[in-house]
């Protein structure tokens, strides 16, 4: 996964995404598969609905985005 400010190799179970909830419509990263993989996607509305069922995950994601914003990574 590459952004303007860093590059990171993802491992099994890692996730990435650009959603209207977290990125407000901005393109943040380019992701390239080095091996065969399965990717799944959710629409913004479906993602919001899933997060409502997992408030702890929603809270963690919001913290991550806030920290990234403070560090200039977003």
N, CA, C, O and CB atoms as a CASP TS submission, in Angstrom:
PFRMAT TS
TARGET T0000
AUTHOR 0000-0000-0000
METHOD Language model
MODEL 1
PARENT N/A
ATOM      1  N   UNK     1       0.851  -1.151   0.000  1.00  0.00           N
ATOM      2  CA  UNK     1       0.000   0.000   0.000  1.00  0.00           C
ATOM      3  C   UNK     1       0.902   1.220   0.000  1.00  0.00           C
ATOM      4  O   UNK     1       1.823   1.320   0.812  1.00  0.00           O
ATOM      5  CB  UNK     1      -0.971  -0.006   1.211  1.00  0.00           C
ATOM      6  N   UNK     2       0.642   2.137  -0.899  1.00  0.00           N
ATOM      7  CA  UNK     2       1.467   3.340  -1.014  1.00  0.00           C
ATOM      8  C   UNK     2       0.606   4.587  -0.877  1.00  0.00           C
ATOM      9  O   UNK     2      -0.485   4.671  -1.442  1.00  0.00           O
ATOM     10  CB  UNK     2       2.222   3.358  -2.356  1.00  0.00           C
ATOM     11  N   UNK     3       1.112   5.552  -0.118  1.00  0.00           N
ATOM     12  CA  UNK     3       0.498   6.875  -0.044  1.00  0.00           C
ATOM     13  C   UNK     3       1.589   7.887  -0.358  1.00  0.00           C
ATOM     14  O   UNK     3       2.728   7.517  -0.644  1.00  0.00           O
ATOM     15  CB  UNK     3      -0.156   7.144   1.372  1.00  0.00           C
ATOM     16  N   UNK     4       1.239   9.153  -0.304  1.00  0.00           N
ATOM     17  CA  UNK     4       2.243  10.197  -0.535  1.00  0.00           C
ATOM     18  C   UNK     4       3.339  10.184   0.513  1.00  0.00           C
ATOM     19  O   UNK     4       4.465  10.599   0.240  1.00  0.00           O
ATOM     20  CB  UNK     4       1.585  11.559  -0.558  1.00  0.00           C
ATOM     21  N   UNK     5       3.018   9.704   1.726  1.00  0.00           N
ATOM     22  CA  UNK     5       3.988   9.822   2.811  1.00  0.00           C
ATOM     23  C   UNK     5       4.581   8.502   3.311  1.00  0.00           C
ATOM     24  O   UNK     5       5.522   8.521   4.104  1.00  0.00           O
ATOM     25  CB  UNK     5       3.349  10.510   3.943  1.00  0.00           C
ATOM     26  N   UNK     6       4.048   7.350   2.864  1.00  0.00           N
ATOM     27  CA  UNK     6       4.642   6.091   3.322  1.00  0.00           C
ATOM     28  C   UNK     6       4.238   4.937   2.422  1.00  0.00           C
ATOM     29  O   UNK     6       3.336   5.039   1.590  1.00  0.00           O
ATOM     30  CB  UNK     6       4.230   5.796   4.766  1.00  0.00           C
ATOM     31  N   UNK     7       4.955   3.822   2.630  1.00  0.00           N
ATOM     32  CA  UNK     7       4.685   2.577   1.919  1.00  0.00           C
ATOM     33  C   UNK     7       4.642   1.469   2.964  1.00  0.00           C
ATOM     34  O   UNK     7       5.457   1.448   3.886  1.00  0.00           O
ATOM     35  CB  UNK     7       5.773   2.287   0.807  1.00  0.00           C
ATOM     36  N   UNK     8       3.689   0.548   2.820  1.00  0.00           N
ATOM     37  CA  UNK     8       3.534  -0.519   3.807  1.00  0.00           C
ATOM     38  C   UNK     8       3.097  -1.797   3.113  1.00  0.00           C
ATOM     39  O   UNK     8       2.238  -1.766   2.231  1.00  0.00           O
ATOM     40  CB  UNK     8       2.515  -0.120   4.899  1.00  0.00           C
ATOM     41  N   UNK     9       3.685  -2.925   3.508  1.00  0.00           N
ATOM     42  CA  UNK     9       3.245  -4.218   2.998  1.00  0.00           C
ATOM     43  C   UNK     9       2.210  -4.789   3.956  1.00  0.00           C
ATOM     44  O   UNK     9       2.451  -4.891   5.159  1.00  0.00           O
ATOM     45  CB  UNK     9       4.447  -5.198   2.826  1.00  0.00           C
ATOM     46  N   UNK    10       1.055  -5.159   3.413  1.00  0.00           N
ATOM     47  CA  UNK    10      -0.018  -5.718   4.224  1.00  0.00           C
ATOM     48  C   UNK    10       0.137  -7.221   4.346  1.00  0.00           C
ATOM     49  O   UNK    10       0.726  -7.862   3.475  1.00  0.00           O
ATOM     50  CB  UNK    10      -1.382  -5.372   3.628  1.00  0.00           C
ATOM     51  N   UNK    11      -0.390  -7.786   5.426  1.00  0.00           N
ATOM     52  CA  UNK    11      -0.317  -9.225   5.685  1.00  0.00           C
ATOM     53  C   UNK    11      -1.726  -9.801   5.775  1.00  0.00           C
ATOM     54  O   UNK    11      -2.711  -9.064   5.751  1.00  0.00           O
ATOM     55  CB  UNK    11       0.474  -9.514   6.988  1.00  0.00           C
ATOM     56  N   UNK    12      -1.810 -11.134   5.880  1.00  0.00           N
ATOM     57  CA  UNK    12      -3.101 -11.791   6.037  1.00  0.00           C
ATOM     58  C   UNK    12      -3.900 -11.123   7.145  1.00  0.00           C
ATOM     59  O   UNK    12      -3.384 -10.889   8.238  1.00  0.00           O
ATOM     60  CB  UNK    12      -2.917 -13.285   6.335  1.00  0.00           C
ATOM     61  N   UNK    13      -5.163 -10.817   6.857  1.00  0.00           N
ATOM     62  CA  UNK    13      -6.040 -10.228   7.854  1.00  0.00           C
ATOM     63  C   UNK    13      -6.002  -8.715   7.930  1.00  0.00           C
ATOM     64  O   UNK    13      -6.866  -8.110   8.565  1.00  0.00           O
ATOM     65  CB  UNK    13      -5.706 -10.773   9.165  1.00  0.00           C
ATOM     66  N   UNK    14      -5.017  -8.088   7.294  1.00  0.00           N
ATOM     67  CA  UNK    14      -4.966  -6.628   7.275  1.00  0.00           C
ATOM     68  C   UNK    14      -6.093  -6.105   6.391  1.00  0.00           C
ATOM     69  O   UNK    14      -6.654  -6.843   5.580  1.00  0.00           O
ATOM     70  CB  UNK    14      -3.581  -6.119   6.768  1.00  0.00           C
ATOM     71  N   UNK    15      -6.410  -4.848   6.554  1.00  0.00           N
ATOM     72  CA  UNK    15      -7.445  -4.245   5.732  1.00  0.00           C
ATOM     73  C   UNK    15      -7.002  -2.866   5.283  1.00  0.00           C
ATOM     74  O   UNK    15      -6.104  -2.257   5.865  1.00  0.00           O
ATOM     75  CB  UNK    15      -8.776  -4.164   6.495  1.00  0.00           C
ATOM     76  N   UNK    16      -7.640  -2.399   4.254  1.00  0.00           N
ATOM     77  CA  UNK    16      -7.392  -1.057   3.752  1.00  0.00           C
ATOM     78  C   UNK    16      -8.706  -0.550   3.202  1.00  0.00           C
ATOM     79  O   UNK    16      -9.632  -1.328   2.974  1.00  0.00           O
ATOM     80  CB  UNK    16      -6.258  -1.032   2.663  1.00  0.00           C
ATOM     81  N   UNK    17      -8.789   0.722   2.992  1.00  0.00           N
ATOM     82  CA  UNK    17     -10.009   1.225   2.402  1.00  0.00           C
ATOM     83  C   UNK    17     -10.054   2.722   2.281  1.00  0.00           C
ATOM     84  O   UNK    17      -9.337   3.459   2.957  1.00  0.00           O
ATOM     85  CB  UNK    17     -11.157   0.772   3.184  1.00  0.00           C
ATOM     86  N   UNK    18     -10.904   3.133   1.413  1.00  0.00           N
ATOM     87  CA  UNK    18     -11.204   4.543   1.207  1.00  0.00           C
ATOM     88  C   UNK    18     -12.713   4.648   1.223  1.00  0.00           C
ATOM     89  O   UNK    18     -13.380   4.276   0.258  1.00  0.00           O
ATOM     90  CB  UNK    18     -10.584   5.102  -0.140  1.00  0.00           C
ATOM     91  N   UNK    19     -13.244   5.152   2.310  1.00  0.00           N
ATOM     92  CA  UNK    19     -14.684   5.259   2.417  1.00  0.00           C
ATOM     93  C   UNK    19     -15.083   6.701   2.630  1.00  0.00           C
ATOM     94  O   UNK    19     -14.295   7.512   3.119  1.00  0.00           O
ATOM     95  CB  UNK    19     -15.210   4.385   3.549  1.00  0.00           C
ATOM     96  N   UNK    20     -16.296   7.012   2.264  1.00  0.00           N
ATOM     97  CA  UNK    20     -16.777   8.377   2.496  1.00  0.00           C
ATOM     98  C   UNK    20     -16.831   8.682   3.981  1.00  0.00           C
ATOM     99  O   UNK    20     -16.732   9.845   4.372  1.00  0.00           O
ATOM    100  CB  UNK    20     -18.161   8.579   1.866  1.00  0.00           C
ATOM    101  N   UNK    21     -16.988   7.658   4.822  1.00  0.00           N
ATOM    102  CA  UNK    21     -17.048   7.865   6.269  1.00  0.00           C
ATOM    103  C   UNK    21     -15.701   8.350   6.792  1.00  0.00           C
ATOM    104  O   UNK    21     -15.641   9.262   7.616  1.00  0.00           O
ATOM    105  CB  UNK    21     -17.465   6.567   6.988  1.00  0.00           C
ATOM    106  N   UNK    22     -14.624   7.737   6.312  1.00  0.00           N
ATOM    107  CA  UNK    22     -13.306   8.012   6.876  1.00  0.00           C
ATOM    108  C   UNK    22     -12.506   9.035   6.082  1.00  0.00           C
ATOM    109  O   UNK    22     -11.733   9.794   6.666  1.00  0.00           O
ATOM    110  CB  UNK    22     -12.527   6.742   6.969  1.00  0.00           C
ATOM    111  N   UNK    23     -12.674   9.071   4.763  1.00  0.00           N
ATOM    112  CA  UNK    23     -11.800   9.904   3.947  1.00  0.00           C
ATOM    113  C   UNK    23     -12.493  11.094   3.333  1.00  0.00           C
ATOM    114  O   UNK    23     -11.853  11.916   2.677  1.00  0.00           O
ATOM    115  CB  UNK    23     -11.198   9.091   2.873  1.00  0.00           C
ATOM    116  N   UNK    24     -13.791  11.199   3.535  1.00  0.00           N
ATOM    117  CA  UNK    24     -14.573  12.309   2.983  1.00  0.00           C
ATOM    118  C   UNK    24     -14.348  12.452   1.480  1.00  0.00           C
ATOM    119  O   UNK    24     -14.225  13.561   0.960  1.00  0.00           O
ATOM    120  CB  UNK    24     -14.212  13.620   3.693  1.00  0.00           C
ATOM    121  N   UNK    25     -14.295  11.306   0.790  1.00  0.00           N
ATOM    122  CA  UNK    25     -14.207  11.308  -0.663  1.00  0.00           C
ATOM    123  C   UNK    25     -12.813  11.467  -1.243  1.00  0.00           C
ATOM    124  O   UNK    25     -12.663  11.480  -2.465  1.00  0.00           O
ATOM    125  CB  UNK    25     -15.045  12.373  -1.181  1.00  0.00           C
ATOM    126  N   UNK    26     -11.786  11.590  -0.406  1.00  0.00           N
ATOM    127  CA  UNK    26     -10.419  11.756  -0.914  1.00  0.00           C
ATOM    128  C   UNK    26      -9.804  10.404  -1.255  1.00  0.00           C
ATOM    129  O   UNK    26     -10.066   9.413  -0.573  1.00  0.00           O
ATOM    130  CB  UNK    26      -9.541  12.492   0.119  1.00  0.00           C
ATOM    131  N   UNK    27      -8.986  10.358  -2.313  1.00  0.00           N
ATOM    132  CA  UNK    27      -8.208   9.169  -2.656  1.00  0.00           C
ATOM    133  C   UNK    27      -6.933   9.223  -1.826  1.00  0.00           C
ATOM    134  O   UNK    27      -6.187  10.200  -1.894  1.00  0.00           O
ATOM    135  CB  UNK    27      -7.891   9.096  -4.206  1.00  0.00           C
ATOM    136  N   UNK    28      -6.680   8.179  -1.043  1.00  0.00           N
ATOM    137  CA  UNK    28      -5.546   8.207  -0.121  1.00  0.00           C
ATOM    138  C   UNK    28      -4.397   7.290  -0.486  1.00  0.00           C
ATOM    139  O   UNK    28      -3.241   7.611  -0.208  1.00  0.00           O
ATOM    140  CB  UNK    28      -6.010   7.859   1.225  1.00  0.00           C
ATOM    141  N   UNK    29      -4.689   6.147  -1.109  1.00  0.00           N
ATOM    142  CA  UNK    29      -3.629   5.155  -1.283  1.00  0.00           C
ATOM    143  C   UNK    29      -3.817   4.374  -2.575  1.00  0.00           C
ATOM    144  O   UNK    29      -4.912   4.283  -3.130  1.00  0.00           O
ATOM    145  CB  UNK    29      -3.593   4.197  -0.093  1.00  0.00           C
ATOM    146  N   UNK    30      -2.710   3.820  -3.025  1.00  0.00           N
ATOM    147  CA  UNK    30      -2.711   2.872  -4.130  1.00  0.00           C
ATOM    148  C   UNK    30      -2.297   1.528  -3.551  1.00  0.00           C
ATOM    149  O   UNK    30      -1.294   1.435  -2.843  1.00  0.00           O
ATOM    150  CB  UNK    30      -1.752   3.327  -5.301  1.00  0.00           C
ATOM    151  N   UNK    31      -3.063   0.492  -3.851  1.00  0.00           N
ATOM    152  CA  UNK    31      -2.784  -0.837  -3.310  1.00  0.00           C
ATOM    153  C   UNK    31      -2.550  -1.789  -4.468  1.00  0.00           C
ATOM    154  O   UNK    31      -3.351  -1.855  -5.400  1.00  0.00           O
ATOM    155  CB  UNK    31      -3.950  -1.340  -2.404  1.00  0.00           C
ATOM    156  N   UNK    32      -1.438  -2.532  -4.406  1.00  0.00           N
ATOM    157  CA  UNK    32      -1.081  -3.504  -5.439  1.00  0.00           C
ATOM    158  C   UNK    32      -0.899  -4.866  -4.789  1.00  0.00           C
ATOM    159  O   UNK    32      -0.232  -4.987  -3.761  1.00  0.00           O
ATOM    160  CB  UNK    32       0.212  -3.075  -6.197  1.00  0.00           C
ATOM    161  N   UNK    33      -1.494  -5.891  -5.392  1.00  0.00           N
ATOM    162  CA  UNK    33      -1.342  -7.248  -4.863  1.00  0.00           C
ATOM    163  C   UNK    33      -0.029  -7.848  -5.351  1.00  0.00           C
ATOM    164  O   UNK    33       0.274  -7.798  -6.543  1.00  0.00           O
ATOM    165  CB  UNK    33      -2.537  -8.143  -5.283  1.00  0.00           C
ATOM    166  N   UNK    34       0.748  -8.413  -4.432  1.00  0.00           N
ATOM    167  CA  UNK    34       1.987  -9.099  -4.790  1.00  0.00           C
ATOM    168  C   UNK    34       1.748 -10.588  -5.000  1.00  0.00           C
ATOM    169  O   UNK    34       2.551 -11.265  -5.641  1.00  0.00           O
ATOM    170  CB  UNK    34       3.046  -8.884  -3.708  1.00  0.00           C
ATOM    171  N   UNK    35       0.645 -11.098  -4.461  1.00  0.00           N
ATOM    172  CA  UNK    35       0.261 -12.499  -4.601  1.00  0.00           C
ATOM    173  C   UNK    35      -1.248 -12.546  -4.855  1.00  0.00           C
ATOM    174  O   UNK    35      -1.932 -11.526  -4.782  1.00  0.00           O
ATOM    175  CB  UNK    35       0.655 -13.337  -3.323  1.00  0.00           C
ATOM    176  N   UNK    36      -1.752 -13.740  -5.152  1.00  0.00           N
ATOM    177  CA  UNK    36      -3.193 -13.893  -5.283  1.00  0.00           C
ATOM    178  C   UNK    36      -3.852 -13.531  -3.951  1.00  0.00           C
ATOM    179  O   UNK    36      -3.337 -13.865  -2.884  1.00  0.00           O
ATOM    180  CB  UNK    36      -3.564 -15.344  -5.714  1.00  0.00           C
ATOM    181  N   UNK    37      -4.975 -12.858  -4.022  1.00  0.00           N
ATOM    182  CA  UNK    37      -5.671 -12.485  -2.801  1.00  0.00           C
ATOM    183  C   UNK    37      -7.160 -12.320  -3.082  1.00  0.00           C
ATOM    184  O   UNK    37      -7.586 -12.252  -4.235  1.00  0.00           O
ATOM    185  CB  UNK    37      -5.082 -11.188  -2.213  1.00  0.00           C
ATOM    186  N   UNK    38      -7.929 -12.259  -2.023  1.00  0.00           N
ATOM    187  CA  UNK    38      -9.350 -11.972  -2.127  1.00  0.00           C
ATOM    188  C   UNK    38      -9.604 -10.610  -1.522  1.00  0.00           C
ATOM    189  O   UNK    38      -9.163 -10.317  -0.411  1.00  0.00           O
ATOM    190  CB  UNK    38     -10.203 -13.063  -1.426  1.00  0.00           C
ATOM    191  N   UNK    39     -10.308  -9.792  -2.249  1.00  0.00           N
ATOM    192  CA  UNK    39     -10.680  -8.473  -1.747  1.00  0.00           C
ATOM    193  C   UNK    39     -12.194  -8.362  -1.731  1.00  0.00           C
ATOM    194  O   UNK    39     -12.870  -8.837  -2.643  1.00  0.00           O
ATOM    195  CB  UNK    39     -10.053  -7.345  -2.610  1.00  0.00           C
ATOM    196  N   UNK    40     -12.708  -7.751  -0.720  1.00  0.00           N
ATOM    197  CA  UNK    40     -14.146  -7.548  -0.571  1.00  0.00           C
ATOM    198  C   UNK    40     -14.390  -6.055  -0.422  1.00  0.00           C
ATOM    199  O   UNK    40     -13.554  -5.328   0.114  1.00  0.00           O
ATOM    200  CB  UNK    40     -14.719  -8.343   0.653  1.00  0.00           C
ATOM    201  N   UNK    41     -15.529  -5.614  -0.895  1.00  0.00           N
ATOM    202  CA  UNK    41     -15.840  -4.189  -0.764  1.00  0.00           C
ATOM    203  C   UNK    41     -17.253  -4.000  -0.250  1.00  0.00           C
ATOM    204  O   UNK    41     -18.130  -4.845  -0.430  1.00  0.00           O
ATOM    205  CB  UNK    41     -15.664  -3.467  -2.107  1.00  0.00           C
ATOM    206  N   UNK    42     -17.443  -2.863   0.396  1.00  0.00           N
ATOM    207  CA  UNK    42     -18.752  -2.449   0.892  1.00  0.00           C
ATOM    208  C   UNK    42     -19.022  -1.046   0.391  1.00  0.00           C
ATOM    209  O   UNK    42     -18.113  -0.221   0.301  1.00  0.00           O
ATOM    210  CB  UNK    42     -18.823  -2.512   2.450  1.00  0.00           C
ATOM    211  N   UNK    43     -20.271  -0.781   0.068  1.00  0.00           N
ATOM    212  CA  UNK    43     -20.643   0.595  -0.248  1.00  0.00           C
ATOM    213  C   UNK    43     -20.541   1.426   1.027  1.00  0.00           C
ATOM    214  O   UNK    43     -20.480   0.875   2.126  1.00  0.00           O
ATOM    215  CB  UNK    43     -22.085   0.670  -0.855  1.00  0.00           C
ATOM    216  N   UNK    44     -20.523   2.720   0.887  1.00  0.00           N
ATOM    217  CA  UNK    44     -20.448   3.603   2.053  1.00  0.00           C
ATOM    218  C   UNK    44     -21.631   3.354   2.980  1.00  0.00           C
ATOM    219  O   UNK    44     -21.454   3.262   4.195  1.00  0.00           O
ATOM    220  CB  UNK    44     -20.411   5.084   1.616  1.00  0.00           C
ATOM    221  N   UNK    45     -22.827   3.246   2.426  1.00  0.00           N
ATOM    222  CA  UNK    45     -24.010   3.016   3.264  1.00  0.00           C
ATOM    223  C   UNK    45     -23.926   1.688   4.002  1.00  0.00           C
ATOM    224  O   UNK    45     -24.256   1.618   5.186  1.00  0.00           O
ATOM    225  CB  UNK    45     -25.277   3.054   2.414  1.00  0.00           C
ATOM    226  N   UNK    46     -23.486   0.626   3.314  1.00  0.00           N
ATOM    227  CA  UNK    46     -23.344  -0.679   3.965  1.00  0.00           C
ATOM    228  C   UNK    46     -22.284  -0.628   5.059  1.00  0.00           C
ATOM    229  O   UNK    46     -22.459  -1.223   6.123  1.00  0.00           O
ATOM    230  CB  UNK    46     -22.984  -1.760   2.934  1.00  0.00           C
ATOM    231  N   UNK    47     -21.184   0.080   4.803  1.00  0.00           N
ATOM    232  CA  UNK    47     -20.118   0.203   5.796  1.00  0.00           C
ATOM    233  C   UNK    47     -20.633   0.904   7.052  1.00  0.00           C
ATOM    234  O   UNK    47     -20.357   0.466   8.169  1.00  0.00           O
ATOM    235  CB  UNK    47     -18.919   0.972   5.210  1.00  0.00           C
ATOM    236  N   UNK    48     -21.384   1.995   6.867  1.00  0.00           N
ATOM    237  CA  UNK    48     -21.963   2.706   8.008  1.00  0.00           C
ATOM    238  C   UNK    48     -22.879   1.784   8.810  1.00  0.00           C
ATOM    239  O   UNK    48     -22.859   1.793  10.040  1.00  0.00           O
ATOM    240  CB  UNK    48     -22.741   3.948   7.533  1.00  0.00           C
ATOM    241  N   UNK    49     -23.676   0.996   8.106  1.00  0.00           N
ATOM    242  CA  UNK    49     -24.604   0.081   8.772  1.00  0.00           C
ATOM    243  C   UNK    49     -23.842  -0.986   9.572  1.00  0.00           C
ATOM    244  O   UNK    49     -24.218  -1.303  10.700  1.00  0.00           O
ATOM    245  CB  UNK    49     -25.532  -0.591   7.734  1.00  0.00           C
ATOM    246  N   UNK    50     -22.782  -1.530   8.991  1.00  0.00           N
ATOM    247  CA  UNK    50     -21.975  -2.521   9.696  1.00  0.00           C
ATOM    248  C   UNK    50     -21.360  -1.907  10.953  1.00  0.00           C
ATOM    249  O   UNK    50     -21.368  -2.533  12.012  1.00  0.00           O
ATOM    250  CB  UNK    50     -20.872  -3.078   8.774  1.00  0.00           C
ATOM    251  N   UNK    51     -20.830  -0.696  10.846  1.00  0.00           N
ATOM    252  CA  UNK    51     -20.211  -0.052  12.007  1.00  0.00           C
ATOM    253  C   UNK    51     -21.201   0.186  13.140  1.00  0.00           C
ATOM    254  O   UNK    51     -20.818   0.152  14.309  1.00  0.00           O
ATOM    255  CB  UNK    51     -19.587   1.264  11.596  1.00  0.00           C
ATOM    256  N   UNK    52     -22.459   0.425  12.814  1.00  0.00           N
ATOM    257  CA  UNK    52     -23.466   0.615  13.863  1.00  0.00           C
ATOM    258  C   UNK    52     -23.611  -0.642  14.718  1.00  0.00           C
ATOM    259  O   UNK    52     -23.930  -0.551  15.904  1.00  0.00           O
ATOM    260  CB  UNK    52     -24.824   0.989  13.242  1.00  0.00           C
ATOM    261  N   UNK    53     -23.381  -1.806  14.130  1.00  0.00           N
ATOM    262  CA  UNK    53     -23.461  -3.061  14.873  1.00  0.00           C
ATOM    263  C   UNK    53     -22.198  -3.384  15.659  1.00  0.00           C
ATOM    264  O   UNK    53     -22.189  -4.312  16.467  1.00  0.00           O
ATOM    265  CB  UNK    53     -23.754  -4.184  13.932  1.00  0.00           C
ATOM    266  N   UNK    54     -21.122  -2.615  15.423  1.00  0.00           N
ATOM    267  CA  UNK    54     -19.842  -2.849  16.088  1.00  0.00           C
ATOM    268  C   UNK    54     -19.283  -1.512  16.589  1.00  0.00           C
ATOM    269  O   UNK    54     -18.316  -0.999  16.027  1.00  0.00           O
ATOM    270  CB  UNK    54     -18.832  -3.547  15.121  1.00  0.00           C
ATOM    271  N   UNK    55     -19.883  -0.948  17.640  1.00  0.00           N
ATOM    272  CA  UNK    55     -19.464   0.379  18.101  1.00  0.00           C
ATOM    273  C   UNK    55     -17.997   0.454  18.534  1.00  0.00           C
ATOM    274  O   UNK    55     -17.371   1.505  18.397  1.00  0.00           O
ATOM    275  CB  UNK    55     -20.333   0.804  19.245  1.00  0.00           C
ATOM    276  N   UNK    56     -17.445  -0.638  19.051  1.00  0.00           N
ATOM    277  CA  UNK    56     -16.022  -0.617  19.439  1.00  0.00           C
ATOM    278  C   UNK    56     -15.124  -0.483  18.222  1.00  0.00           C
ATOM    279  O   UNK    56     -14.129   0.240  18.261  1.00  0.00           O
ATOM    280  CB  UNK    56     -15.654  -1.889  20.218  1.00  0.00           C
ATOM    281  N   UNK    57     -15.464  -1.168  17.150  1.00  0.00           N
ATOM    282  CA  UNK    57     -14.688  -1.077  15.909  1.00  0.00           C
ATOM    283  C   UNK    57     -14.812   0.332  15.342  1.00  0.00           C
ATOM    284  O   UNK    57     -13.823   0.921  14.906  1.00  0.00           O
ATOM    285  CB  UNK    57     -15.169  -2.131  14.866  1.00  0.00           C
ATOM    286  N   UNK    58     -16.020   0.865  15.350  1.00  0.00           N
ATOM    287  CA  UNK    58     -16.243   2.234  14.860  1.00  0.00           C
ATOM    288  C   UNK    58     -15.376   3.226  15.638  1.00  0.00           C
ATOM    289  O   UNK    58     -14.741   4.104  15.054  1.00  0.00           O
ATOM    290  CB  UNK    58     -17.741   2.621  14.982  1.00  0.00           C
ATOM    291  N   UNK    59     -15.362   3.071  16.969  1.00  0.00           N
ATOM    292  CA  UNK    59     -14.575   3.957  17.831  1.00  0.00           C
ATOM    293  C   UNK    59     -13.078   3.832  17.508  1.00  0.00           C
ATOM    294  O   UNK    59     -12.377   4.840  17.415  1.00  0.00           O
ATOM    295  CB  UNK    59     -14.833   3.628  19.325  1.00  0.00           C
ATOM    296  N   UNK    60     -12.597   2.610  17.340  1.00  0.00           N
ATOM    297  CA  UNK    60     -11.183   2.384  17.007  1.00  0.00           C
ATOM    298  C   UNK    60     -10.824   3.001  15.660  1.00  0.00           C
ATOM    299  O   UNK    60      -9.769   3.620  15.522  1.00  0.00           O
ATOM    300  CB  UNK    60     -10.869   0.881  16.992  1.00  0.00           C
ATOM    301  N   UNK    61     -11.688   2.837  14.674  1.00  0.00           N
ATOM    302  CA  UNK    61     -11.427   3.424  13.353  1.00  0.00           C
ATOM    303  C   UNK    61     -11.404   4.944  13.423  1.00  0.00           C
ATOM    304  O   UNK    61     -10.556   5.584  12.801  1.00  0.00           O
ATOM    305  CB  UNK    61     -12.484   2.963  12.342  1.00  0.00           C
ATOM    306  N   UNK    62     -12.324   5.517  14.173  1.00  0.00           N
ATOM    307  CA  UNK    62     -12.345   6.976  14.315  1.00  0.00           C
ATOM    308  C   UNK    62     -11.081   7.476  15.006  1.00  0.00           C
ATOM    309  O   UNK    62     -10.552   8.525  14.639  1.00  0.00           O
ATOM    310  CB  UNK    62     -13.586   7.422  15.102  1.00  0.00           C
ATOM    311  N   UNK    63     -10.593   6.742  15.999  1.00  0.00           N
ATOM    312  CA  UNK    63      -9.336   7.111  16.666  1.00  0.00           C
ATOM    313  C   UNK    63      -8.169   7.034  15.687  1.00  0.00           C
ATOM    314  O   UNK    63      -7.315   7.921  15.658  1.00  0.00           O
ATOM    315  CB  UNK    63      -9.072   6.192  17.880  1.00  0.00           C
ATOM    316  N   UNK    64      -8.136   5.971  14.889  1.00  0.00           N
ATOM    317  CA  UNK    64      -7.057   5.789  13.922  1.00  0.00           C
ATOM    318  C   UNK    64      -7.040   6.929  12.916  1.00  0.00           C
ATOM    319  O   UNK    64      -5.982   7.482  12.617  1.00  0.00           O
ATOM    320  CB  UNK    64      -7.202   4.446  13.198  1.00  0.00           C
ATOM    321  N   UNK    65      -8.178   7.274  12.407  1.00  0.00           N
ATOM    322  CA  UNK    65      -8.258   8.372  11.436  1.00  0.00           C
ATOM    323  C   UNK    65      -7.843   9.680  12.073  1.00  0.00           C
ATOM    324  O   UNK    65      -7.136  10.471  11.447  1.00  0.00           O
ATOM    325  CB  UNK    65      -9.676   8.494  10.868  1.00  0.00           C
ATOM    326  N   UNK    66      -8.268   9.930  13.315  1.00  0.00           N
ATOM    327  CA  UNK    66      -7.884  11.155  14.008  1.00  0.00           C
ATOM    328  C   UNK    66      -6.376  11.208  14.215  1.00  0.00           C
ATOM    329  O   UNK    66      -5.762  12.249  13.980  1.00  0.00           O
ATOM    330  CB  UNK    66      -8.607  11.259  15.353  1.00  0.00           C
ATOM    331  N   UNK    67      -5.768  10.110  14.649  1.00  0.00           N
ATOM    332  CA  UNK    67      -4.326  10.072  14.838  1.00  0.00           C
ATOM    333  C   UNK    67      -3.606  10.293  13.531  1.00  0.00           C
ATOM    334  O   UNK    67      -2.626  11.037  13.489  1.00  0.00           O
ATOM    335  CB  UNK    67      -3.902   8.754  15.450  1.00  0.00           C
ATOM    336  N   UNK    68      -4.062   9.670  12.465  1.00  0.00           N
ATOM    337  CA  UNK    68      -3.437   9.858  11.167  1.00  0.00           C
ATOM    338  C   UNK    68      -3.536  11.315  10.732  1.00  0.00           C
ATOM    339  O   UNK    68      -2.579  11.864  10.187  1.00  0.00           O
ATOM    340  CB  UNK    68      -4.083   8.944  10.124  1.00  0.00           C
ATOM    341  N   UNK    69      -4.668  11.936  10.962  1.00  0.00           N
ATOM    342  CA  UNK    69      -4.847  13.326  10.584  1.00  0.00           C
ATOM    343  C   UNK    69      -3.860  14.223  11.329  1.00  0.00           C
ATOM    344  O   UNK    69      -3.273  15.133  10.744  1.00  0.00           O
ATOM    345  CB  UNK    69      -6.285  13.770  10.858  1.00  0.00           C
ATOM    346  N   UNK    70      -3.684  13.960  12.629  1.00  0.00           N
ATOM    347  CA  UNK    70      -2.753  14.752  13.423  1.00  0.00           C
ATOM    348  C   UNK    70      -1.316  14.554  12.944  1.00  0.00           C
ATOM    349  O   UNK    70      -0.502  15.476  12.991  1.00  0.00           O
ATOM    350  CB  UNK    70      -2.871  14.383  14.905  1.00  0.00           C
ATOM    351  N   UNK    71      -1.017  13.342  12.483  1.00  0.00           N
ATOM    352  CA  UNK    71       0.334  13.043  12.010  1.00  0.00           C
ATOM    353  C   UNK    71       0.535  13.426  10.562  1.00  0.00           C
ATOM    354  O   UNK    71       1.634  13.267  10.030  1.00  0.00           O
ATOM    355  CB  UNK    71       0.634  11.582  12.188  1.00  0.00           C
ATOM    356  N   UNK    72      -0.492  13.923   9.917  1.00  0.00           N
ATOM    357  CA  UNK    72      -0.374  14.330   8.532  1.00  0.00           C
ATOM    358  C   UNK    72      -0.376  13.176   7.552  1.00  0.00           C
ATOM    359  O   UNK    72       0.036  13.348   6.405  1.00  0.00           O
ATOM    360  CB  UNK    72       0.857  15.116   8.354  1.00  0.00           C
ATOM    361  N   UNK    73      -0.830  11.994   7.974  1.00  0.00           N
ATOM    362  CA  UNK    73      -0.820  10.835   7.092  1.00  0.00           C
ATOM    363  C   UNK    73      -2.060  10.765   6.225  1.00  0.00           C
ATOM    364  O   UNK    73      -2.054  10.098   5.190  1.00  0.00           O
ATOM    365  CB  UNK    73      -0.692   9.572   7.898  1.00  0.00           C
ATOM    366  N   UNK    74      -3.116  11.436   6.625  1.00  0.00           N
ATOM    367  CA  UNK    74      -4.347  11.412   5.832  1.00  0.00           C
ATOM    368  C   UNK    74      -4.379  12.613   4.939  1.00  0.00           C
ATOM    369  O   UNK    74      -5.332  12.793   4.180  1.00  0.00           O
ATOM    370  CB  UNK    74      -5.596  11.374   6.728  1.00  0.00           C
TER
END
